Amino acid sequence: MKKIPKGTFGYTDAHKKQQLLKTFIFFLLPLAIFLTGCITTKTKQNYFTVVAVVGCLPACKEMVNVLMFLKRSSMPEKLYQEIASHTEGSKGMETAYELVLTTYEKSYPIAAVAIKGNEVIGYTDTAKETDWKAGEEHIRKILKQNGIPKAHVHIFQDLPQFLERIDALAAQKKENLPFTPDERYPNLTREQVIREVILALSI
């Protein structure tokens, strides 16, 4: 099964399948150990049972990841193609797709993010009444903690407005903003570092 990187179109569905397979294998191993103990010792009261029970812990952890992804699906290909048609060829612009940003309070699903200079814009198809102020502030806070101060973050809930803003950014010349390369990503540009930080916030 081909691994699709986080932030790439199709990641959600591919990751969900991988997690399901991984969880199945993780539960299969303790079951095999338990059955081996029962067959060889003729009783459940043996060390194999203890090992099998302990072995279920990693499997349960994987199951949590599966449950988090079960209700999610990859974005429609038509939507991806529409957004990509506005971002392709834009010098200095970085993009990411199918993100779910997590905070202590809640999660924020974002279909697409575009980054250029100090601008970080995203599109979400969540309910219009969802308050994104806290989500935007969380992104700004984390970027500042990672050496990217004064980033302008805005999440759009209207696709035409999002695409219009992408076009405006694409038409702008790349700014020479102050930037100290991150030692974790020494060869990445400012926009690429911002993308990596945002990806780290997403499950």
N, C-alpha and C positions, 0 to 999 in steps of 0.2 A: 504494500500500500504506500503510495507516494505521499511524503510528508509535505504539507502546505504550511509555510511559515505564518506565524501570527501577524495580523495586519494585512494579509493578502486575501483577495476575493476567493471565497470557497473554504476559508479556514474553519468556520464554525461546523459545517457538515462533516468535513474531513476529521476534525479533532474529536467530534462526537463519536464517530465510528471507531477511531483509534482507542478512545477511552473505554468504549463498550468491550472491545476485544481485550484490552489490557485488564479490565476488571474481571472478565470471564476467566482469564488465565490465572489471575491472582486468587480467585476463589477455587479454581480447579486444583491448584497445588495443595492447599490445606486439606481439601477433600481427599485427594490421593494419599496424603500422609495418614489421615484418619482411617481410611479403609485398609491401608497397609497394616496399621497397628491392630485393627480388629481381626483381620485375617490371620496374622502371624501369632497373636497372643490369645485369640478367642475371647477377648473381653474389651470393653471400652475403657476400662480403668488401666491405662498404661501411659508411658511417656509420649507415645506418638500422639495421643489425644491432646496432651498439654501443648505440644509443638504446633498441632493443627489449630488450636484455639488462638494461640499467639499469632500464628500465621494469618489469621483472619483480619487482624488489625490493619495491615497495609491494604488489604482488599476493601475493607470498609471505607478507608480514606479515598480510594479510587472511586468507590461508589458515590461518595459525596460529589466528586467532580462530574460524574455522569449525570447526577440529578440536576446539577446547576446548568447543564447544557441541554437537557432533554427538551425543554420548552423553547429552545432557541433554534433558529435555522439560518442558513446563509442568506444574504440579501439577494433579491431577484437579479438575475443576470442583466435584464433590461435596465434596471436602475444603475447597476455597476457600469455598464457600457455608456450610459448617458453621462454619468459623472466623469468617467475616464476620458471621454471625448473632449471635455473641457480642461482637463489637467495635463494631458499628454502634450509634450513638446514645450511646456513652460519651464524655462531655465531657472533652476534654483528651487523649484517647488517640490516638496515631498508629500506623499499621500499615504494613508493607511485606511483599511476597511474592516468592518465587522468587529468593532471594539465594544467591550462592556467595562467601563471604568468603575472601579469599586471604591467606596468610602466606608467609614464606620457606620454611617446612617443608612445608605442605600446604594443601589447600583444604577449606572447611567448607560444605557445602550446607545451607541453611536454608529450609524451606518458607514460614514466616511469622514475623514479628516484631511484637510489640506494645510500645508505649512509653508510660509515664505516670509523671510525676514523676521519681523516681530509679530506677524499675524498668524494666529492659529484659529482656523474656522472649521466647524463640523456641521454635519447634517444628521438629524435624528427623525425617525418617523413615529416617535412616541406620541402619546395623547397631548393635545395642545395645552391642556391645563397643567402639565408637568412643569414644575419650577426648575429651570436650569441654572439659576443664579448661583446656587451652592455648588453645582457641578463645575461651572466655569471658574469659580473662585478656587476650588480644590485644584484644578489644573494649574492655575496661575501660581498658587502656593507651592506646589511640588516643583514646578519649573524654576521658581526663584530659589528654592532649596538646592537645586541642581545647577546653579550658576547661570540661569537664564532669567534675569530680572526684567520687569516692565513688558512682559509679553501680553499682547492683546488677544484675548480668548473670547470667541463668540460661537455658540451653538445655535444653528438655525433649525427651525421646525417647518420652514417653508422651502421646498426644493427650488423653485425658480429664484428666490432671493439668494440661496446658497450658491447656485450656479452663476448668478450675476456677480456675486462677490468673487468667486473663483476667476471669472473672466477679468475682473478689475485687477486682481492680484497678478494674474498672468501678464497683463499689459504693462505692469510696473517694472522698472529696472531693478535689478538686485542691489539692495543697499549694502554698503560696507559698514556693517554694525560691529561694535567692539565684541570680540569673541576670543576667549581663551579655551583652546581645545581641552576636552574632558579626558583625563588620564585613562578612564575606562574605555573611551572610544577615541584614541589619539588620531585616527585617520578620517574621522567623520566631520562633515560641515556642521554649522550651527543648526540648520534645518534637520539634518539627519540625527543629531543629538536629541533635539526636541522630540523627534519621532520615536527614538528609542526610549526616552523617558515616559512618553505617553503609552507606549506598548507595555512598559513595565507596570503601569497602573491598571492594565486590562487583564481580565482572566482569560 
